[in-house]
């Protein structure tokens, strides 16, 4: 019952915040969230992460194998929004809220359990999907990804070049300002030489 009241209070609080801060301003993903909105959203999310998960320690040993497995998950799932180095792509930065820079203290100060929860459960009302399915294999992958995220601030240029080799070409193009070719009979703003090189 207490959980229900907390959920209702959270929902009403969100509605109140939206009403107070958006009154007359319209609604747009282009609007940059203010400091209060960012802090309130972060604090609310951290409050809602279950206590036993929040304090859980990473069961995946800190090893080269774990970093390799985490790197694989990073390439398959995360690069398109977070970039190879965790700093975010143009697509990730255009989300509302934008993807955080995972190299910075704000993310690195989260507990391992909080990072795991964000990966497994996603973060509602953001672009962060839930990658987990609750299976032991999924949880192990998520914990390995936590190991990789902890390693992001220590990535060297050589590490980033190694990651780049395995990133699908579509993810590498995410940050480039290229328009798709026009449909047959349509018009395109993309220079002809760019279209020919594709």
Rosetta blueprint (number, residue, H / E / L):
1 X L
2 X H
3 X H
4 X H
5 X H
6 X H
7 X H
8 X H
9 X H
10 X H
11 X H
12 X H
13 X H
14 X H
15 X H
16 X H
17 X H
18 X H
19 X H
20 X H
21 X H
22 X H
23 X L
24 X L
25 X L
26 X L
27 X L
28 X L
29 X L
30 X L
31 X L
32 X L
33 X L
34 X L
35 X H
36 X H
37 X H
38 X H
39 X H
40 X H
41 X H
42 X H
43 X H
44 X H
45 X H
46 X H
47 X H
48 X H
49 X L
50 X L
51 X H
52 X H
53 X H
54 X H
55 X L
56 X L
57 X L
58 X L
59 X L
60 X L
61 X L
62 X L
63 X L
64 X H
65 X H
66 X H
67 X H
68 X H
69 X H
70 X H
71 X H
72 X H
73 X H
74 X H
75 X H
76 X H
77 X H
78 X H
79 X H
80 X H
81 X H
82 X H
83 X L
84 X L
85 X L
86 X L
87 X L
88 X L
89 X L
90 X H
91 X H
92 X H
93 X H
94 X L
95 X L
96 X L
97 X L
98 X L
99 X L
100 X L
101 X L
102 X L
103 X L
104 X L
105 X H
106 X H
107 X H
108 X H
109 X L
110 X L
111 X L
112 X H
113 X H
114 X H
115 X H
116 X H
117 X H
118 X H
119 X H
120 X H
121 X H
122 X L
123 X L
124 X L
125 X L
126 X L
127 X L
128 X L
129 X L
130 X L
131 X L
132 X L
133 X L
134 X L
135 X L
136 X H
137 X H
138 X H
139 X H
140 X H
141 X H
142 X H
143 X H
144 X H
145 X H
146 X H
147 X H
148 X H
149 X H
150 X H
151 X H
152 X H
153 X H
154 X H
155 X L
156 X L
157 X H
158 X H
159 X H
160 X H
161 X H
162 X H
163 X H
164 X H
165 X H
166 X H
167 X L
168 X L
169 X H
170 X H
171 X H
172 X H
173 X L
174 X L
175 X L
176 X L
177 X L
178 X L
179 X L
180 X L
181 X L
182 X L
183 X L
184 X L
185 X L
186 X L
187 X L
188 X L
189 X L
190 X L
191 X L
192 X H
193 X H
194 X H
195 X H
196 X H
197 X H
198 X L
